[in-house]
Amino acid sequence: MTQAKLRFSTIEEYLDYDDGTDTRYELVNGELVALPAENPINSTIATVLVIALSALGIPPYCFAIGHQIEVDSTEVTARQPDLIVHTEESARAVLSGERLLLRSMPTPQLVVVEVVSPGKSGSANYNRDYVEKPKEYAARGIPEFWQTDPEQAIVLVLELRNGSYRSQPFQGNDQIISPTFPELQLTAEQILKVGL
């Protein structure tokens, strides 16, 4: 017997859904779509960045792993970045006990990590990570967005200017330059070669 895909009419229905598993989902065209299992490097890169950014005095409650961000897209309603750095205001909103995913939630300070999935130009993974997500996060007003691509050995720091992102690439021993965190002392290699 084939089971019909679960559909949601509102974002609130999606937020209230719990299937009793640890499966991660995104809402695409009203349908629940299971995300593939995370590559262990995603959480390792997120941890390295939490430690490095914590050294700058960012309070622990401003870091979020597993939070979703509501986005405007022709298909996707919510994204789950690998790591979010909240402002004090957005952290308070999230920690208030209200829903984690609301359009009215203050914009996070920085979506630090989206670890890019393997895929060549034109593939679904490539288009999602390099085309769709930057458009969605820019429309959401997120001032700085990082794409880390272990396969291509590059970290892209995208800064929001006039509604779209300007990208600066970093590789090898290049010092990461973050407009939000200019005092950060971290190279691309320290992010991408974690544990190797």
N, C-alpha and C positions, 0 to 999 in steps of 0.2 A: 504494500500500500504506500503510495507516495503522499508525503505530508506537504500541505500548502505552506509557502513561505509566510512567515509572520509579518504582518504589515501594521504600521502605526499611522494614525491620522494626525497626531500632534507630537511635538517634542516631549511634552509631559508624559504621554503614554510610554514613550521610549524610555524616559528616565525612571518610570515606575516599574519597568520590566526587570525581572530577575528570574533566570532559568535555573538557579541553584548551582551553576557551574562557575569556573573561573575564566570562561571564554570571554575574550574581548570582542566587542562589536563596534561597527560604525553603522549609522543610519543612512542608507542610500536609496533615494527615490521612495521613501516611506518603508523600505524593507530592511530588516535586520540582516546584516552581512557579517559573518564571522571573520575576524582578522586572523591571518596566519600566526603561528607561534613565533614569538620574538626570538631573534638571534641573540644569544647570550652577550654579544658585544654591545648591543644596545644599552642594556642596563649597566654594563661596565663603563661605557663612555659617560653615561649619565652620572654615575657615581664619581668618576674622576672630576667632572665639571662641578658637581655639588661640593666636593672637597676644596677645589681651587677657588670657587666663588665664595665659599664660607670663610676662607682666609681673608676676604675683603670686608668682612663684617656683616654680610647679609644674614639676617636671622634665619634659623632653620625652618621656621614655619612658612617662609616665603618660597620654599622649594616644593614642587609638586610632581610626583610621578603617578600616572594613572588618571589624571584629571582630563576631562574633555573640554573642548572649546567649540561652541556653536559657531558655524561659519555659513556664509552665503555662497551657495554654489548651485549649479544646475542639477546636481545629483546628490552630493553629500551634505548632510545636515550637521554632522559633528566629526571632529578630528580628535585623536588622542596622541599628542606629541610624546616623545620619549621623556622630555623634561621641560617643565615650565618654571620660570622664575617670576613670582608674583610681586607686584608692588604691595606696600602695606595695605592699601585700600582693597586691592583684589584678594589678598590673603584673608583679610577680615571678612569679606563677603563670602568666600569659600568656607572658611572655618566657622561661620555663624550658624551652620546647620542647615542653611538653605540649600537648594539644589546646586550641584556643582556645574551645571551647564545652563546658563541663562544668557540671553542676548543683553540683558540689562546689567550683567556682571561687569565690573570695571575691567578694562583691557589689561592683560598681564603686561609686566614690564618687558618681558623677553621670552619668546619661545626658544629656549637654548638649543635643544637637540631634536632634530629629526634625523635619525640615522637612515640614510638612503638605502632602499632595497636594491639588490642586484638587478640589473636590466640595462639593455642597450637603448639608445635613442629610438623613440617610436614605440617601445614596449609599454604595456600598461603600467608597470612599476615606475618606469622612467617618467612617463607623463604625469602620473599621480604625484611623484615626489618633486620633480623639477618644473612642472607647469602648473598643475592644479593647486597644490598647497601654497606656493608663493602668492598666487592670486587671491586665494581664500584668506590667508593671514594678512595680506595687505588690505583687503576690504574690511577686515576686522579691526584694522588700525594698530596692529602689533608693531612697535617701532623697530625691533631688531629680531631677526630670525636666522638661526644657524642651520645649515645643512652639512652633515658630516657624511662623507662617502668613503668608507674604508676600501671599497673595491678600486676606486679611482685615486685613493690616497690624497684626498683634498678636503679641506674645510672651507665652506663658503659662508661668509658673514654678510647677511643682507640687511641693509639699513633702509627704512621706509622714508622716501622723499617724494613729496607731492603725489601721494597715493600709490606709488609703485616702489618696488625694491631696487636698490643699486647693490650689486654684488661685488665683493672683494674676495678673491681666492687666496688660500694659504696652504702651503705644502711643506713637507720636510721640517727644517729648522726655522721656518718663518714664524716670527712672533705674531700671535693672534692680536689683531687690533679690533677692539670692541668699542663702538661709540658709547654704549651704555656703561661699560666697565673699563675705562681707559687704563686703570692701574693693574689689570689682569696680566700676570706673567705666566704665559702658557704658549707652547708651540703647537703647531699642527701635529707634529709627530707624537708629542706627549698625549694628545687626544686619540689619535688613530692607531697607535701601536701599543695600546694598553695591554699589559699581560703577555706581550710577545718578546 
